[in-house]
Amino acid sequence: MKNAYKLFLVFSLLFLSNNPSSAQSILPKFVMRVVNIQTTNPGGTGGHDSIMKFEVYLQQINQGEPDVMDFEYGAGQFAWYYNKGIQSAGSDLVFGLFQDECELPPVLRPPTFQVDSLNGHLKMSGNSLLHNTTNFFISGTFPGTKILTAKLRTSANAFPLVPLNLRFKLDGPFNTFLICFLPYTRDSVLFPNQGLAALTDTLNFPGPTPVYTVESGGFVLPVELSAFKSDVNKNNVTLDWITSGEINNQGFDIERSLSNSNEWIKAGSIDGKGNSATPESYSFTERLNTGHYNYRLKQRDFNGSVNYFDLRSEVVVGVPSVYTLSQNYPNPFNPETKIDFELPYDSKVTILLYDISGREVKKIVNDFRTAGYHTVQLNAFDLSSGMYFYRISAEGTSQNFAAVKKMILIK
């Protein structure tokens, strides 16, 4: 087929160079665009393969201008580079078409296509119609005529998370993409059924002029964060994050470490939205003692792969300025509840539990505690339902503190 293209290209050159009417005509200019690069089922879930898909449009950008020649579309031969990293080890890539998603007449649609995994090329060719005419012309209205919708599938079930990085490849001895037309002028046929013209950006001959563009995109990370921040209110740390889009997102694990440690622990988890083309907001809150912390999000796909997002700033929980005893929570409770207290200084702390008659029934805390935020848990499985009182006594540097609150046990 390539030899045939070369032969007809030579005929075109000879004819155009010897035809005086062609010198007075303006050749058409075209823009070829690769757009709408997207991936369906990126995780390869449900036993179905991932499919990467893109569309190719051709638009004549000087259509309707005075003395511009009309070129009837004949066939196309295209080639693209792609990022070979989308191919998992030991897997194959399969190239094909969505034939029903094309604006060319069926007889003009490319019948052959192949993937060259070794060199990272995608190739597509169409049969020329040298002895047939269809009166099919490329549109001059943006975005043009959709000349093909291509698909790329992996035998590995799912593509690795890397960009497709699709870009045009100048191919063949003429270093060109060959877009074949049966050329017509507005007044008469130049050489119907006898020759071809080709788009090229390197040959110095009077052929239609192309411009090639490929939109950025291809495969993106399944989740992209547009914001990730923290807020500290006393010892309450709140993390807020926003995703700009989600693909196959099962959820997030919130992981925390001390600033001087590489040991991460899971602080909590939140379900993701699965697939979403709109921004999604998330929030997580926990209580911590005084210290310096780092946070990160562990994003999980349904296919088991993970990605990490680090909180850029360190979270600092400072030392409280005054002694405080908080109300237990939950309250009422059965049979467990928690009590928070704050110490501005290192202190000897005692917390005692009394029944309604004033009798001491349990010693909750009786030890030395460092300055900071503290939480203790009370298990009242051995106590009867009723109202109780808990009292804190703290002896710190030059200060003493005492406070009493009540709680209700319901069994």
C-alpha positions as CSV (number, residue, x, y, z in Angstrom):
1,M,0.0,0.0,0.0
2,K,2.8,2.4,0.8
3,N,4.3,1.8,-2.7
4,A,0.9,2.7,-4.2
5,Y,0.8,5.9,-2.2
6,K,4.3,6.9,-3.4
7,L,3.3,6.3,-7.0
8,F,0.2,8.3,-6.9
9,L,1.9,11.1,-5.0
10,V,4.5,11.3,-7.8
11,F,1.6,11.5,-10.3
12,S,0.0,14.3,-8.2
13,L,3.2,16.3,-8.2
14,L,3.7,16.0,-11.9
15,F,0.1,16.9,-12.7
16,L,0.0,19.9,-10.3
17,S,3.3,21.2,-11.6
18,N,2.1,21.1,-15.2
19,N,-1.5,22.3,-14.7
20,P,-1.7,26.1,-15.0
21,S,-5.1,26.3,-13.4
22,S,-3.7,24.8,-10.2
23,A,-1.3,27.7,-9.7
24,Q,-4.3,30.1,-9.5
25,S,-6.1,28.0,-6.9
26,I,-5.6,28.1,-3.2
27,L,-4.9,24.7,-1.6
28,P,-7.0,23.7,1.4
29,K,-5.6,23.7,4.9
30,F,-6.5,21.1,7.5
31,V,-6.2,20.6,11.2
32,M,-6.0,17.1,12.6
33,R,-6.9,16.7,16.3
34,V,-6.7,13.8,18.6
35,V,-9.2,14.6,21.4
36,N,-11.4,13.0,24.1
37,I,-8.7,10.6,25.4
38,Q,-10.4,8.6,28.1
39,T,-10.3,5.2,29.8
40,T,-13.3,3.1,30.7
41,N,-13.1,0.5,33.5
42,P,-9.6,1.6,34.4
43,G,-9.3,-0.9,37.2
44,G,-10.3,-3.8,35.0
45,T,-13.0,-4.7,37.5
46,G,-15.9,-7.1,36.9
47,G,-13.9,-9.4,34.7
48,H,-13.9,-6.7,32.0
49,D,-10.7,-5.2,30.4
50,S,-9.7,-1.6,30.5
51,I,-10.2,0.2,27.2
52,M,-8.4,3.4,26.3
53,K,-10.2,5.4,23.7
54,F,-9.5,8.5,21.6
55,E,-11.1,10.4,18.7
56,V,-9.5,11.9,15.6
57,Y,-11.0,14.9,13.8
58,L,-10.0,16.5,10.5
59,Q,-11.2,20.0,9.8
60,Q,-10.6,22.2,6.8
61,I,-9.8,25.6,8.2
62,N,-10.0,27.7,5.0
63,Q,-13.2,26.2,3.6
64,G,-15.4,28.7,1.8
65,E,-12.6,31.2,1.1
66,P,-12.3,32.5,-2.5
67,D,-10.5,30.2,-5.0
68,V,-9.9,27.4,-2.4
69,M,-9.8,24.0,-4.0
70,D,-12.2,21.3,-2.9
71,F,-10.7,17.9,-2.1
72,E,-12.9,14.9,-1.8
73,Y,-11.8,12.6,0.9
74,G,-10.3,9.3,-0.3
75,A,-8.5,7.5,2.5
76,G,-6.1,7.9,5.4
77,Q,-2.8,6.4,6.7
78,F,-1.9,7.5,10.2
79,A,0.7,6.7,12.9
80,W,1.2,7.7,16.5
81,Y,3.7,7.2,19.2
82,Y,2.5,6.1,22.6
83,N,4.0,5.5,26.1
84,K,5.1,1.9,26.2
85,G,4.7,2.1,30.0
86,I,1.0,1.4,29.6
87,Q,1.8,-2.2,28.7
88,S,2.2,-4.4,31.8
89,A,4.9,-7.0,31.8
90,G,4.0,-10.0,29.7
91,S,0.8,-8.4,28.4
92,D,-0.3,-7.5,24.9
93,L,-2.0,-4.4,23.6
94,V,-4.8,-4.7,21.1
95,F,-5.6,-1.9,18.7
96,G,-9.0,-1.5,17.1
97,L,-11.8,0.8,16.1
98,F,-15.3,1.8,17.2
99,Q,-16.7,1.6,13.7
100,D,-20.1,2.9,14.7
101,E,-18.5,6.1,16.2
102,C,-17.1,7.6,12.9
103,E,-18.5,10.2,10.6
104,L,-16.9,8.8,7.5
105,P,-19.0,6.7,5.1
106,P,-18.4,3.0,5.8
107,V,-16.6,2.5,2.5
108,L,-14.0,5.2,3.6
109,R,-13.3,3.9,7.1
110,P,-9.8,2.5,7.7
111,P,-9.9,-1.3,7.4
112,T,-6.5,-2.1,8.9
113,F,-4.9,-1.2,12.2
114,Q,-2.1,-2.5,14.3
115,V,0.0,-1.9,17.4
116,D,3.8,-2.1,17.3
117,S,4.6,-2.7,20.9
118,L,8.3,-3.0,20.3
119,N,8.7,0.5,19.0
120,G,5.6,2.1,20.7
121,H,3.7,2.8,17.5
122,L,0.0,2.7,16.6
123,K,-0.7,2.5,12.9
124,M,-3.8,2.7,10.8
125,S,-4.3,2.6,7.0
126,G,-7.3,3.1,4.7
127,N,-7.9,1.9,1.1
128,S,-7.8,4.5,-1.6
129,L,-10.8,4.9,-3.9
130,L,-9.1,5.7,-7.1
131,H,-11.9,4.6,-9.3
132,N,-14.8,5.6,-7.1
133,T,-16.2,8.8,-5.8
134,T,-18.4,9.4,-2.8
135,N,-18.7,13.2,-2.9
136,F,-17.6,13.2,0.8
137,F,-15.8,16.3,1.9
138,I,-14.2,17.2,5.2
139,S,-16.2,19.7,7.3
140,G,-15.0,23.2,7.8
141,T,-17.0,23.7,11.0
142,F,-15.2,23.1,14.3
143,P,-14.2,20.5,15.4
144,G,-14.4,19.0,11.9
145,T,-15.2,15.5,10.7
146,K,-14.7,12.6,13.1
147,I,-12.6,10.4,10.8
148,L,-12.1,7.6,13.4
149,T,-12.6,6.6,17.0
150,A,-9.8,4.2,18.2
151,K,-9.6,1.9,21.1
152,L,-6.6,0.4,22.9
153,R,-7.1,-2.7,25.1
154,T,-4.7,-4.5,27.4
155,S,-4.6,-8.3,27.9
156,A,-3.4,-7.6,31.4
157,N,-7.0,-6.5,32.3
158,A,-5.9,-3.1,33.5
159,F,-3.4,-0.5,32.3
160,P,-0.6,0.7,34.6
161,L,-1.3,4.2,36.0
162,V,0.9,6.2,33.5
163,P,0.1,8.8,30.9
164,L,-0.7,7.6,27.4
165,N,1.4,10.4,26.0
166,L,-0.1,10.0,22.5
167,R,1.6,12.1,19.8
168,F,1.9,12.0,16.0
169,K,4.5,10.0,14.3
170,L,5.9,11.1,11.0
171,D,6.3,7.9,9.1
172,G,7.6,6.5,5.8
173,P,10.2,7.7,3.3
174,F,8.3,10.9,2.8
175,N,8.3,11.5,6.6
176,T,4.6,12.2,6.5
177,F,1.1,11.3,7.5
178,L,-0.6,10.3,4.3
179,I,-4.2,11.7,4.1
180,C,-5.4,10.9,0.6
181,F,-8.0,12.9,-1.3
182,L,-9.5,12.8,-4.8
183,P,-8.9,16.4,-5.7
184,Y,-11.6,18.6,-7.2
185,T,-11.7,22.4,-7.9
186,R,-14.9,24.4,-7.7
187,D,-15.1,24.6,-11.5
188,S,-13.9,21.3,-12.9
189,V,-12.3,18.0,-12.0
190,L,-8.5,18.2,-12.1
191,F,-7.7,14.5,-12.6
192,P,-10.6,12.4,-11.3
193,N,-9.9,8.8,-10.5
194,Q,-6.3,9.1,-11.5
195,G,-4.3,10.6,-8.6
196,L,-3.9,11.5,-5.0
197,A,-2.9,14.4,-2.9
198,A,-1.2,14.1,0.5
199,L,-1.0,16.2,3.6
200,T,2.6,16.7,4.6
201,D,4.6,19.1,6.8
202,T,8.0,18.3,5.2
203,L,7.5,17.9,1.5
204,N,7.9,21.0,-0.6
205,F,5.1,20.5,-3.1
206,P,1.7,22.1,-3.6
207,G,-0.4,19.8,-1.5
208,P,-2.9,20.5,1.3
209,T,-1.3,21.9,4.4
210,P,-1.9,20.1,7.7
211,V,-1.6,21.0,11.4
212,Y,-1.5,18.3,14.0
213,T,-2.6,18.6,17.6
214,V,-3.0,16.1,20.4
215,E,-4.8,17.1,23.6
216,S,-3.1,16.3,26.9
217,G,-4.4,13.4,28.7
218,G,-4.7,9.7,28.4
219,F,-4.4,7.8,31.6
220,V,-4.5,9.9,34.8
221,L,-4.3,8.9,38.4
222,P,-7.6,7.4,39.5
223,V,-7.9,10.2,42.1
224,E,-6.6,13.8,41.9
225,L,-6.6,16.0,44.9
226,S,-7.2,19.7,44.4
227,A,-6.9,20.5,48.2
228,F,-5.6,18.8,51.3
229,K,-5.4,20.8,54.6
230,S,-5.5,20.5,58.4
231,D,-7.0,22.5,61.2
232,V,-6.2,22.2,64.9
233,N,-8.6,23.3,67.7
234,K,-7.0,22.5,71.0
235,N,-6.3,18.7,70.5
236,N,-8.9,18.2,67.8
237,V,-7.2,17.7,64.5
238,T,-9.4,18.0,61.4
239,L,-8.3,17.0,57.9
240,D,-10.2,18.3,54.9
241,W,-9.5,17.3,51.3
242,I,-11.2,17.7,47.9
243,T,-10.9,15.5,44.8
244,S,-11.2,17.1,41.4
245,G,-12.3,13.7,39.9
246,E,-12.4,10.0,40.9
247,I,-12.1,6.8,38.9
248,N,-12.6,3.4,40.6
249,N,-12.0,5.0,44.0
250,Q,-12.8,2.6,46.9
251,G,-11.8,4.9,49.7
252,F,-9.1,6.5,51.8
253,D,-7.1,5.3,54.8
254,I,-5.9,8.2,57.0
255,E,-2.4,7.4,58.3
256,R,-0.5,9.3,61.0
257,S,3.1,9.3,62.3
258,L,5.1,11.2,64.8
259,S,7.2,13.8,63.1
260,N,10.5,12.1,64.1
261,S,9.3,8.6,63.1
262,N,8.7,6.7,59.8
263,E,6.2,4.4,61.5
264,W,2.7,5.0,60.1
265,I,-0.4,3.9,61.9
266,K,-4.0,3.9,60.5
267,A,-6.0,6.6,62.2
268,G,-9.3,6.0,60.3
269,S,-10.9,5.3,56.9
270,I,-13.5,6.9,54.7
271,D,-15.3,5.4,51.7
272,G,-14.7,7.0,48.3
273,K,-17.3,7.9,45.7
274,G,-16.2,5.2,43.1
275,N,-16.5,7.2,39.9
276,S,-17.1,10.9,39.9
277,A,-16.5,13.7,37.3
278,T,-17.3,16.4,39.8
279,P,-15.4,17.7,42.9
280,E,-16.0,15.6,46.1
281,S,-15.2,16.8,49.6
282,Y,-14.1,14.7,52.6
283,S,-13.3,15.4,56.3
284,F,-11.8,13.5,59.2
285,T,-11.4,14.5,62.8
286,E,-9.6,12.9,65.8
287,R,-8.3,13.9,69.2
288,L,-4.6,13.7,70.0
289,N,-2.2,14.4,72.8
290,T,0.4,17.2,72.7
291,G,2.9,16.5,70.0
292,H,4.1,17.0,66.4
293,Y,2.5,14.8,63.7
294,N,2.5,14.0,60.0
295,Y,-0.5,12.8,58.0
296,R,-1.0,11.1,54.7
297,L,-3.9,9.6,52.7
298,K,-3.7,6.1,51.4
299,Q,-6.1,6.0,48.4
300,R,-7.4,2.5,47.6
301,D,-8.7,1.3,44.2
302,F,-11.2,-1.5,43.9
303,N,-8.6,-3.4,42.0
304,G,-6.2,-3.3,45.1
305,S,-3.7,-0.7,43.9
306,V,-2.9,2.3,46.2
307,N,-1.7,5.8,45.9
308,Y,-0.4,8.2,48.7
309,F,-1.1,11.9,49.2
310,D,1.1,13.6,51.9
311,L,-0.1,16.5,54.0
312,R,2.6,19.1,53.3
313,S,2.6,20.9,56.7
314,E,3.3,19.4,60.1
315,V,0.4,19.2,62.5
316,V,1.3,20.6,66.0
317,V,-0.9,20.0,69.0
318,G,0.3,22.4,71.7
319,V,0.1,22.5,75.5
320,P,-3.2,23.7,77.1
321,S,-3.0,27.0,79.0
322,V,-5.3,26.1,81.9
323,Y,-6.5,23.0,83.8
324,T,-9.8,21.6,82.4
325,L,-12.0,18.6,83.1
326,S,-14.5,17.8,80.3
327,Q,-17.9,16.1,80.5
328,N,-17.7,12.4,79.9
329,Y,-18.8,11.0,76.6
330,P,-21.1,9.4,75.8
331,N,-23.4,10.4,78.6
332,P,-25.6,8.6,79.6
333,F,-23.5,5.5,78.9
334,N,-23.5,1.7,79.2
335,P,-21.1,0.5,80.4
336,E,-18.1,2.4,78.9
337,T,-17.4,6.1,78.7
338,K,-14.5,8.5,78.2
339,I,-13.2,11.4,80.2
340,D,-10.9,14.2,78.8
341,F,-8.8,16.5,80.9
342,E,-6.1,19.1,80.2
343,L,-3.0,19.8,82.1
344,P,-0.9,23.0,81.5
345,Y,1.9,21.5,83.7
346,D,3.2,18.1,84.6
347,S,1.0,17.0,87.5
348,K,0.1,14.3,90.0
349,V,-3.5,13.4,88.9
350,T,-6.2,11.6,90.8
351,I,-9.7,11.0,89.4
352,L,-12.2,9.3,91.7
353,L,-15.8,8.1,91.1
354,Y,-18.5,8.5,93.7
355,D,-22.1,7.2,93.9
356,I,-25.0,9.5,94.8
357,S,-24.4,9.0,98.5
358,G,-20.9,10.3,98.3
359,R,-19.2,6.9,98.6
360,E,-16.1,6.3,96.6
361,V,-16.7,3.4,94.2
362,K,-13.8,3.5,91.8
363,K,-10.4,5.0,91.3
364,I,-10.1,6.0,87.7
365,V,-6.7,7.7,87.7
366,N,-4.0,7.9,90.3
367,D,-0.6,8.6,88.7
368,F,1.7,11.3,87.3
369,R,0.8,12.8,83.9
370,T,2.8,15.2,81.7
371,A,1.4,18.5,80.5
372,G,-1.0,18.1,77.6
373,Y,-4.4,16.6,76.6
374,H,-5.4,13.3,78.1
375,T,-8.3,10.8,77.8
376,V,-9.1,8.0,80.1
377,Q,-11.8,5.3,79.7
378,L,-14.1,4.1,82.4
379,N,-15.7,0.7,82.3
380,A,-18.7,0.5,84.8
381,F,-19.7,-3.1,84.1
382,D,-19.7,-3.8,87.8
383,L,-21.8,-0.8,88.8
384,S,-25.5,-0.4,89.0
385,S,-27.6,2.1,87.0
386,G,-27.8,5.5,88.5
387,M,-26.2,8.9,88.9
388,Y,-22.4,9.2,89.7
389,F,-19.9,11.9,90.3
390,Y,-16.3,12.1,89.2
391,R,-13.8,14.4,90.8
392,I,-10.3,15.4,89.5
393,S,-7.5,16.6,91.7
394,A,-4.3,17.8,90.1
395,E,-1.1,19.1,91.7
396,G,1.3,20.8,89.4
397,T,4.0,23.4,89.4
398,S,2.8,26.1,91.9
399,Q,-0.8,25.3,91.0
400,N,-3.5,22.9,92.3
401,F,-6.8,22.1,90.5
402,A,-10.0,20.4,91.5
403,A,-13.3,19.9,89.6
404,V,-16.4,17.7,89.9
405,K,-18.9,16.6,87.2
406,K,-21.8,14.1,87.1
407,M,-22.5,11.2,84.8
408,I,-25.4,8.8,84.3
409,L,-25.1,5.0,83.9
410,I,-28.1,3.3,82.3
411,K,-28.2,-0.5,81.9
